[in-house]
C-alpha cells in the first residue's frame, strides 16, 4: 500500500500542538521591520491559533 504524503508547503507553515490545535505564524514579521515599533514586532512573534474552519482543511494536508 502507498503511504500518505504530507503537503510539504503546509508542513513548513503550520504545526500541531500536543492537544491537536493548529498553530501558524503571524503576518507582517518578514521584512521592513526597521520602521515597525518593537512593541508590535514582539507581539507578532507569538504563534496564533488557526480558526476551526481552516484547521480542518490544514489537518488534511498535514496528514
C-alpha positions as a Markdown table, in Angstrom:
| # | Residue | x | y | z |
|---|---|---|---|---|
| 1 | Unk | 0.0 | 0.0 | 0.0 |
| 2 | Unk | 1.3 | 3.5 | -0.8 |
| 3 | Unk | 1.8 | 5.9 | 2.1 |
| 4 | Unk | 0.0 | 9.2 | 2.6 |
| 5 | Unk | 2.4 | 12.1 | 2.0 |
| 6 | Unk | 2.1 | 15.3 | 3.9 |
| 7 | Unk | 1.9 | 18.6 | 2.0 |
| 8 | Unk | 5.5 | 19.9 | 2.2 |
| 9 | Unk | 4.3 | 23.6 | 1.9 |
| 10 | Unk | 1.8 | 23.1 | 4.8 |
| 11 | Unk | 4.3 | 21.3 | 7.0 |
| 12 | Unk | 6.6 | 24.3 | 6.8 |
| 13 | Unk | 3.9 | 26.8 | 7.7 |
| 14 | Unk | 1.8 | 25.0 | 10.4 |
| 15 | Unk | 2.5 | 22.9 | 13.4 |
| 16 | Unk | 0.2 | 20.7 | 15.6 |
| 17 | Unk | 0.3 | 21.1 | 19.4 |
| 18 | Unk | 0.0 | 18.2 | 21.8 |
| 19 | Unk | -3.7 | 18.9 | 22.3 |
| 20 | Unk | -4.3 | 18.9 | 18.5 |
| 21 | Unk | -4.6 | 22.7 | 17.9 |
| 22 | Unk | -3.0 | 24.0 | 14.6 |
| 23 | Unk | -0.7 | 26.9 | 15.1 |
| 24 | Unk | 0.5 | 29.4 | 12.5 |
| 25 | Unk | 3.0 | 32.3 | 12.3 |
| 26 | Unk | 1.7 | 35.9 | 12.3 |
| 27 | Unk | 1.9 | 38.1 | 9.2 |
| 28 | Unk | 4.0 | 41.3 | 9.0 |
| 29 | Unk | 7.1 | 39.8 | 10.6 |
| 30 | Unk | 9.1 | 39.1 | 7.5 |
| 31 | Unk | 10.7 | 42.3 | 6.2 |
| 32 | Unk | 10.6 | 46.1 | 6.7 |
| 33 | Unk | 10.9 | 45.6 | 10.4 |
| 34 | Unk | 13.1 | 48.7 | 11.0 |
| 35 | Unk | 10.2 | 51.2 | 10.9 |
| 36 | Unk | 7.7 | 49.0 | 12.9 |
| 37 | Unk | 7.6 | 49.6 | 16.6 |
| 38 | Unk | 9.4 | 47.0 | 18.8 |
| 39 | Unk | 6.2 | 46.5 | 20.7 |
| 40 | Unk | 4.5 | 45.4 | 17.5 |
| 41 | Unk | 7.2 | 43.1 | 16.4 |
| 42 | Unk | 7.3 | 41.4 | 19.8 |
| 43 | Unk | 3.5 | 40.9 | 19.6 |
| 44 | Unk | 3.9 | 39.4 | 16.1 |
| 45 | Unk | 6.5 | 36.9 | 17.3 |
| 46 | Unk | 3.8 | 34.8 | 19.2 |
| 47 | Unk | 2.1 | 32.0 | 17.3 |
| 48 | Unk | -1.6 | 32.3 | 16.5 |
| 49 | Unk | -4.2 | 29.5 | 16.6 |
| 50 | Unk | -5.9 | 28.7 | 13.3 |
| 51 | Unk | -9.7 | 29.1 | 13.2 |
| 52 | Unk | -11.6 | 25.8 | 13.3 |
| 53 | Unk | -12.9 | 26.3 | 9.8 |
| 54 | Unk | -9.4 | 26.4 | 8.3 |
| 55 | Unk | -7.9 | 23.9 | 10.8 |
| 56 | Unk | -10.0 | 21.1 | 9.3 |
| 57 | Unk | -8.5 | 21.7 | 5.9 |
| 58 | Unk | -5.0 | 22.1 | 7.1 |
| 59 | Unk | -5.1 | 18.9 | 9.2 |
| 60 | Unk | -5.9 | 17.0 | 6.0 |
| 61 | Unk | -2.8 | 18.5 | 4.3 |
| 62 | Unk | -0.6 | 17.6 | 7.2 |
| 63 | Unk | -1.6 | 14.0 | 7.0 |
